[in-house]
Amino acid sequence: MKIVAVDPEPRELMRLSECIRAITPPGTSVECFCDSLFARQYAFHNPVDRLYALAHMNRLDGIELIEKIRKEQPAMQTYILWEDEKFRDAAMKAGASGYIVKPVTSDKLLDAEDEQDGY
């Protein structure tokens, strides 16, 4: 399984990565990016099973990112993260698989996967 995590704040990105690793099987690759454009470029050249991205980022926000990547990888699961519910409707319209309110925990990641059918 290949997962991409995007958060411009390095500490938050490390926390997200640790939570992802706690809920995924051994051998899962978690590619971490502080810059959403680099994440976009990576996903253009590599298959990705799951993407976690912050809703609002400077150069390319998480919602735009999932819209662009999904054109090439429609089966990819995508999750938007933010501090509150502000971007939930936009994430749903963009086709996100789930929405996670920060702070990120392994339990919240699992809950978002379980709720995926509601999106």
C-alpha positions as CSV (number, residue, x, y, z in Angstrom):
1,M,0.0,0.0,0.0
2,K,1.3,3.5,-0.9
3,I,0.1,6.5,1.1
4,V,0.8,10.2,0.6
5,A,0.5,12.6,3.5
6,V,0.6,16.4,3.0
7,D,0.9,19.1,5.6
8,P,3.0,22.3,5.4
9,E,3.8,22.1,9.1
10,P,6.6,19.6,9.6
11,R,5.6,18.6,13.2
12,E,2.0,18.0,12.1
13,L,3.2,16.0,9.2
14,M,5.3,13.8,11.4
15,R,2.3,13.3,13.7
16,L,0.1,12.4,10.8
17,S,2.7,10.0,9.5
18,E,3.0,8.3,12.9
19,C,-0.8,7.9,13.1
20,I,-0.9,6.4,9.6
21,R,1.9,3.9,10.3
22,A,0.0,2.8,13.5
23,I,-3.1,1.8,11.5
24,T,-1.6,0.3,8.4
25,P,0.0,-3.1,7.8
26,P,3.8,-3.6,7.8
27,G,5.4,-2.7,4.5
28,T,3.1,0.3,3.9
29,S,4.9,3.2,2.2
30,V,4.0,6.6,3.7
31,E,5.4,9.4,1.5
32,C,5.4,12.8,3.3
33,F,5.3,16.2,1.7
34,C,5.3,19.7,3.2
35,D,4.7,21.1,-0.3
36,S,1.5,20.0,-2.1
37,L,3.0,20.6,-5.5
38,F,5.6,18.0,-4.8
39,A,2.9,15.6,-3.6
40,R,1.1,16.3,-6.8
41,Q,4.2,15.5,-8.9
42,Y,4.8,12.3,-6.9
43,A,1.3,11.1,-7.5
44,F,1.5,11.9,-11.2
45,H,4.4,9.5,-11.5
46,N,3.5,6.8,-8.9
47,P,0.4,4.9,-8.0
48,V,-1.1,6.0,-4.7
49,D,-3.7,4.1,-2.7
50,R,-4.6,6.8,-0.2
51,L,-4.0,10.5,0.2
52,Y,-4.3,12.6,3.4
53,A,-4.0,16.4,2.8
54,L,-4.7,19.6,4.7
55,A,-7.7,21.5,3.4
56,H,-6.0,24.8,3.1
57,M,-2.4,25.2,1.9
58,N,-0.7,28.0,0.1
59,R,0.3,26.8,-3.3
60,L,-2.3,24.1,-3.9
61,D,-4.8,23.3,-1.3
62,G,-5.9,19.8,-0.4
63,I,-9.2,20.0,-2.2
64,E,-7.6,21.1,-5.4
65,L,-5.0,18.4,-4.9
66,I,-7.5,15.5,-4.7
67,E,-9.4,16.8,-7.7
68,K,-6.2,16.9,-9.8
69,I,-4.8,13.5,-8.6
70,R,-8.2,11.7,-8.9
71,K,-8.3,12.4,-12.7
72,E,-5.4,10.0,-13.0
73,Q,-6.1,7.7,-10.1
74,P,-9.9,7.6,-9.6
75,A,-9.8,4.6,-7.2
76,M,-7.5,6.4,-4.7
77,Q,-9.0,7.1,-1.3
78,T,-8.7,10.7,-0.2
79,Y,-9.0,12.4,3.2
80,I,-9.1,16.1,4.0
81,L,-7.9,17.4,7.3
82,W,-8.6,20.7,9.0
83,E,-9.0,22.4,12.4
84,D,-12.8,22.4,12.3
85,E,-15.7,21.6,10.0
86,K,-15.2,24.6,7.7
87,F,-14.2,22.7,4.6
88,R,-16.3,19.5,5.0
89,D,-18.9,20.5,2.4
90,A,-16.2,21.4,-0.1
91,A,-14.4,18.2,0.6
92,M,-17.6,16.2,-0.1
93,K,-18.2,18.0,-3.3
94,A,-14.7,17.3,-4.4
95,G,-15.2,13.6,-3.8
96,A,-13.2,13.1,-0.7
97,S,-13.5,9.7,1.0
98,G,-13.5,11.3,4.4
99,Y,-12.9,14.4,6.5
100,I,-10.8,14.5,9.7
101,V,-10.8,17.3,12.3
102,K,-7.4,17.9,13.8
103,P,-5.6,17.0,15.9
104,V,-5.1,13.8,14.1
105,T,-5.1,10.5,16.0
106,S,-5.1,6.9,14.8
107,D,-8.6,6.5,16.0
108,K,-9.8,9.5,14.0
109,L,-8.1,8.0,10.9
110,L,-9.9,4.7,11.4
111,D,-13.2,6.4,12.0
112,A,-12.8,8.3,8.7
113,E,-12.2,5.1,6.9
114,D,-15.4,3.6,8.5
115,E,-17.4,6.7,7.5
116,Q,-16.2,6.5,3.9
117,D,-19.4,4.9,2.8
118,G,-21.3,8.1,3.9
119,Y,-19.4,10.2,1.4
